[in-house]
Amino acid sequence: MSGLRVRCSASLGITLVTVGIGIYLKRSYSTGLFLGVPFTIGYISSYIYNRRYPRSVGESIVIAVASVTIAGGALIVFALEGLACTVMALPLAFALALPGALLGRVVARQSVEPGAGVGMALLVPLFVAAEPRPTPPAHEVVTVVEIAAPPEVVWRHVVTFPDLAPPTEFLFRVGVAAPTRARIVGTGVGATRYCDFTTGSFVEPITAWEENRLLAFDITSQAPPMTEWSPYREVNPPHLDGYFRATHGEFRLTALPGGRTRLEGRTAYVVDMFPQRYWTLPAGRIVAAIHERVLRHIAALAEEEPR
């Protein structure tokens, strides 16, 4: 029992200290945070588990996975993160805890000094504190629909559109912000478009206005990208504040034969979280789901108009 308490305390200590330094002090979801923390939890828990009595590889891996799960649960309990994003991070954390557990087992079995190797737990918080924050790359999602209506009809519903039906898609039902309507103040370049979501509004100053052809806008302010699941009434993890942000959007209309229109929606965005490839996958799917919901709505409105 005492060994279990030591392992839990070590896992929680590493997690809370590193999260506090990386996210709340440096405001950075960095390499050290996502790679170093689960690896070190796996290492420390396996090291302590094997220090007094040698254990099998399987037992060492199980204890490392359990320790990572406890650490993830602590983030939710202490209202540092929500359920959805913690669950998305766990597969990566489990994969990184594995080599940590194997290394911890080897060091514990070969070390003659009691406590040797535990000092590694200090390396991750120090690395996170000193780690530079790189500039995140930009990404773009493009979605296309064909609409049985001419460009001049489609254009009206691109600029503004009335309330959408309540979302039924899985992503929106688990808390991702869903678009609800679009409105505009002014006309042409310099006007400001507002796309309302279930979590607030995106502010979109118009940068290009080619009637029936192109509507482009920057995104200068945006609502939180999702509402996190949590046992608390309100939880505001830092990753909802600017770490996933849209920067530019466009609607492009192309006339097709037979009075039809090709409508193309484009959104540029950045994900300021490491590892980029891992988090860009769900981010891109979220943007695509938003596109699909909006473009289907525009298509339905345009096709319902009398020809």
Secondary structure, 3 states (H helix, E strand, C coil): CHHHHHHHHHHHHHHHHHHHHHHHHCCCECHHHHHHHHHHHHHHHHHHHHHCCCCCHHHHHHHHHHHHHHHHHHHHHCCCCCHHHHHHHHHHHHHHHHHHHHHHHHHHHHCCCCCCCHHHHHHHHHHHHHCCCCCCCEEEEEEEEEECCCHHHHHHHHHCECCCCCCCCHHHHCCECCEEEEEEECCCCCCEEEEEECCEEEEEEEEEEECCCEEEEECCECCCCECCCCCCCCCCCHHHCCCEEEEEEEEEEEEECCCEEEEEEEEEEEECECCHHHHHHHHHHHHHHHHHHHHHHHHHHHHHCCC
